[in-house]
Amino acid sequence: MEYSIQELGKEITSLHRRWLTLTGNRYDPAKHRGIAELYVMDQRFTGYYDKRLPGCARFLRDAVVCWVK
């Protein structure tokens, strides 16, 4: 099955949300967006996410910004 970039971004955002709430924490959209911003603002996060796929951190941040309301 082939996904559009929009569908892929939406799915990744959903999975990232699940990951953030694995510990039972209450979901907070503002916190989700803030964490995603760190992925491009802090080179340690960017380096981790972009290690195998350059641009991954920015894609994740952009997807979260787009899909989290």
N, C-alpha and C positions, 0 to 999 in steps of 0.2 A: 504494500500500500504506500502510495506517495502522498506526502503532506505538503500543503502550501506553507510558506514561511509564516503566515498569520496563524494557521492551525498549529504549527510546531511551537510558535511562541506562546500560544494559549496553553498548550499541553505542558510545556516546560514550566510556565508560571504556576499551574495547578500542582505539579509535582513538587516544586520548590515550596509552595504553601504547605503541603503535606509534611515535607521535611521539617519545616519550621515548627510544626505543631506536634511532632512525634513525642515530645516530652509531656504532652498534655497541656501545654501552655495555650491560653486563649489567643485566638488569631486577632491580630491588629493590622489592618491594611497599611496604616502609616508606618508602622515598624517594618513591615515587609518592604515597602518602597525605600525606606531608609537603609536597610541592610543591603538591598540591591545597589543603591548608590555607592556604598562603600566598596563594592566590587570594582568600580572604575576609579574611585578617588584614592584608594590605598593600593599602592603597587604590590604589596604582599598578597592581597586578594587577587588582583589582576594577574600577577605572575602564576598563582595557583590555578586559576580558571583558564588562563590562556596557554598553559604549559603544553598541552597536547593539541589544542585547537585555537590558534590565534583569533582574537575577536570574540571569544566565548563570553567573557565577562561583560562586555558591552552589549552583546545580544541578550544575555539574561537580564541585565538592567533595563534595557529598552523594552523587553517583553513584559517585565513586571510593571513598568511605568504605564504601558499600554493597557494591560488587562486587569490590574488591581484598581478597583474603584472604591 
